[in-house]
Amino acid sequence: MKKRYVQVGTGGRARFFYEAIATTYQETSEIVGFCDLSQTRMNYANTLLERHGQKKVPTYHYTEYDQMLDDLDPDYVIVTTVDRSHHDYIIRAMEKGYDVISEKPMTIDEGKAQAIIDAEKRTGKSLRVTFNYRYAPHNTKIRELIRDNVIGDVFSIHFEWLLNTEHGADYFRRWHRNKVNSGGLLVHKSTHHFDLVNFWINSYPKTVFAFGDLNFYGMKNAEKRGVKSFYYRSTGSEAAKNDPFAIDLNSNEELKELYLKAENDSGYIRDRSVFSDDISIEDTLGVTVKYDQGTILTYSLNAYMPWEGFNVSFNGSKGRIEMKVVEKSYINAGGDKENEGALEVKSIKVFPMFDEPYEVEIIEGEGGHGGGDPVMLNDLFGTPEPDPFNRAASHIDGAMSILTGVAANKSIASGMPIRVNDLINL
Ligand SMILES: NC(=O)c1ccc[n+]([C@@H]2O[C@H](COP(=O)([O-])OP(=O)(O)OC[C@H]3O[C@@H](n4cnc5c(N)ncnc54)[C@H](O)[C@@H]3O)[C@@H](O)[C@H]2O)c1
């Protein structure tokens, strides 16, 4: 019998799941219904299903979510809506007796995380949070090296993440730019990074201190730099034509079908100027975390960098590991990706305390994130093999990965260190 899935939220990320089900996993899985507040986006998802030779599935307005569950009685609900609504759909599915797969972040604050944890206990249903970064071969390799005691006890970690002027800037055009929707980058984006740290060192955060500012995006900052003209949205705007931060929603099929054509039924404008005055998230962040078993993390995130990726080093009782990953290299001011891929780097080096340093081989597979995405999808929809790295993330992993960011947000607001145990009762 095929496993039957319904999906709530049919925007940009959704197709990663429903297309995998409709193609690679069509023997074991099927998508049976969509739910969203935009009929246009659901119709587009159905068009893509048809392109893959599948039948259209019934669509339900977001006000008919419970009705969809009653009508279709699926095996799983997949949640790919905006972050602020994840908890609502997760909890309502569990209450009705369904297991859930949710995109990250599991949710955006400690109250909603507690409600999910309580619902899981009350209903006995399961929640899986899809942390695809864990499956990228370089990230799994770090877990292996630390697990195998290659550098002994990990006393400290230095981790800097760079978001570039293309992908990084996009957070400041979309719903993510308001903290009420995304929890800010420390939750929305750093949930991946803090989950990686929890996974790598097999520990959870204890105390968090942070600073954060909006230094580059936003109107005030553009004014300070002497920007001469401003606009509300880029598509159709004269002023946007010379702005390297503008995107044109007519420039590709997905942007047009999912967002431009859906403006009437969703009210959502996806191409807002990154230099507008209602941005409530930070673009420059510094966080210090002490973990349960004693490790100290120093973390930074900057969202206006010339390249995208990360540097991370682990300092241990027997040596040091350094990893550098450049995911996207230089983009020129016209938005063209110069020499795309040419500067991309993935390297892991081990520096034993009293021995020669050496490079660690990273074996990649086909597909996104160095072959990690297909492994995760197989884990979800195929016939998974036992995983020696335990990469499948539970609701507890989902909660612990956001709590570093939630605590960091509180620390930025209060100027005080925050104890994670004071935020949640697991
Ligand atoms: N793991 C990853 O690498 C990755 C990458 C991208 C996005 N994501 C996650 O996927 C989720 C969706 O992001 P996206 O980029 O597709 O955003 P998006 O804006 O393209 O899509 C969000 C969808 O949610 C719908 N929606 C909004 N409010 C709703 C409500 N109350 N009820 C039902 N539907 C509602 C919107 O109409 C839209 O179709 C986010 O949680 C994001 O964090 C994860």
The ligand as an SDF file (V2000), in Angstrom:
LIG
                    3D

 44 48  0  0  0  0  0  0  0  0999 V2000
   15.1230   23.3130    4.3760 N   0  0  0  0  0  0  0  0  0  0  0  0
   15.3230   24.2290    3.5030 C   0  0  0  0  0  0  0  0  0  0  0  0
   16.4020   24.2900    2.9090 O   0  0  0  0  0  0  0  0  0  0  0  0
   14.2280   25.2370    3.1760 C   0  0  0  0  0  0  0  0  0  0  0  0
   14.3370   26.0630    2.0420 C   0  0  0  0  0  0  0  0  0  0  0  0
   13.3090   26.9750    1.7730 C   0  0  0  0  0  0  0  0  0  0  0  0
   12.2120   27.0630    2.6290 C   0  0  0  0  0  0  0  0  0  0  0  0
   12.1410   26.2580    3.7180 N   0  0  0  0  0  0  0  0  0  0  0  0
   10.9560   26.3520    4.6220 C   0  0  0  0  0  0  0  0  0  0  0  0
    9.7730   26.0660    3.8930 O   0  0  0  0  0  0  0  0  0  0  0  0
    8.6760   26.8480    4.3800 C   0  0  0  0  0  0  0  0  0  0  0  0
    8.0000   27.5720    3.2000 C   0  0  0  0  0  0  0  0  0  0  0  0
    8.9290   28.5010    2.6550 O   0  0  0  0  0  0  0  0  0  0  0  0
    8.8060   28.9730    1.1280 P   0  0  0  0  0  0  0  0  0  0  0  0
   10.1380   29.4600    0.7390 O   0  0  0  0  0  0  0  0  0  0  0  0
    8.1290   27.9260    0.3270 O   0  0  0  0  0  0  0  0  0  0  0  0
    7.8330   30.2420    1.2940 O   0  0  0  0  0  0  0  0  0  0  0  0
    6.7110   30.7220    0.2560 P   0  0  0  0  0  0  0  0  0  0  0  0
    6.3460   32.0850    0.6490 O   0  0  0  0  0  0  0  0  0  0  0  0
    7.1450   30.4680   -1.1350 O   0  0  0  0  0  0  0  0  0  0  0  0
    5.5000   29.7300    0.5490 O   0  0  0  0  0  0  0  0  0  0  0  0
    4.7450   29.7490    1.7340 C   0  0  0  0  0  0  0  0  0  0  0  0
    3.3530   29.2180    1.4190 C   0  0  0  0  0  0  0  0  0  0  0  0
    2.5880   29.2010    2.6390 O   0  0  0  0  0  0  0  0  0  0  0  0
    1.2840   29.6920    2.3230 C   0  0  0  0  0  0  0  0  0  0  0  0
    0.6640   30.2130    3.5430 N   0  0  0  0  0  0  0  0  0  0  0  0
    0.9200   31.3610    4.2010 C   0  0  0  0  0  0  0  0  0  0  0  0
    0.1600   31.4620    5.3050 N   0  0  0  0  0  0  0  0  0  0  0  0
   -0.6030   30.3480    5.3190 C   0  0  0  0  0  0  0  0  0  0  0  0
   -1.6100   29.8690    6.1970 C   0  0  0  0  0  0  0  0  0  0  0  0
   -1.9630   30.5240    7.3010 N   0  0  0  0  0  0  0  0  0  0  0  0
   -2.1870   28.6790    5.9180 N   0  0  0  0  0  0  0  0  0  0  0  0
   -1.8260   27.9780    4.8170 C   0  0  0  0  0  0  0  0  0  0  0  0
   -0.8980   28.3760    3.9460 N   0  0  0  0  0  0  0  0  0  0  0  0
   -0.2900   29.5570    4.2000 C   0  0  0  0  0  0  0  0  0  0  0  0
    1.5260   30.7660    1.2910 C   0  0  0  0  0  0  0  0  0  0  0  0
    0.3420   31.0790    0.5780 O   0  0  0  0  0  0  0  0  0  0  0  0
    2.5880   30.0970    0.4390 C   0  0  0  0  0  0  0  0  0  0  0  0
    2.0280   29.3150   -0.5820 O   0  0  0  0  0  0  0  0  0  0  0  0
    9.2540   27.7930    5.4270 C   0  0  0  0  0  0  0  0  0  0  0  0
    8.9780   27.2880    6.7000 O   0  0  0  0  0  0  0  0  0  0  0  0
   10.7520   27.7570    5.1760 C   0  0  0  0  0  0  0  0  0  0  0  0
   11.5080   27.9060    6.3640 O   0  0  0  0  0  0  0  0  0  0  0  0
   13.1160   25.3470    3.9970 C   0  0  0  0  0  0  0  0  0  0  0  0
  1  2  1  0
  2  3  2  0
  2  4  1  0
  4  5  1  0
  4 44  2  0
  5  6  2  0
  6  7  1  0
  7  8  2  0
  8  9  1  0
  8 44  1  0
  9 10  1  0
  9 42  1  0
 10 11  1  0
 11 12  1  0
 11 40  1  0
 12 13  1  0
 13 14  1  0
 14 15  2  0
 14 16  1  0
 14 17  1  0
 17 18  1  0
 18 19  2  0
 18 20  1  0
 18 21  1  0
 21 22  1  0
 22 23  1  0
 23 24  1  0
 23 38  1  0
 24 25  1  0
 25 26  1  0
 25 36  1  0
 26 27  1  0
 26 35  1  0
 27 28  2  0
 28 29  1  0
 29 30  1  0
 29 35  2  0
 30 31  1  0
 30 32  2  0
 32 33  1  0
 33 34  2  0
 34 35  1  0
 36 37  1  0
 36 38  1  0
 38 39  1  0
 40 41  1  0
 40 42  1  0
 42 43  1  0
M  CHG  2   8   1  16  -1
M  END
$$$$
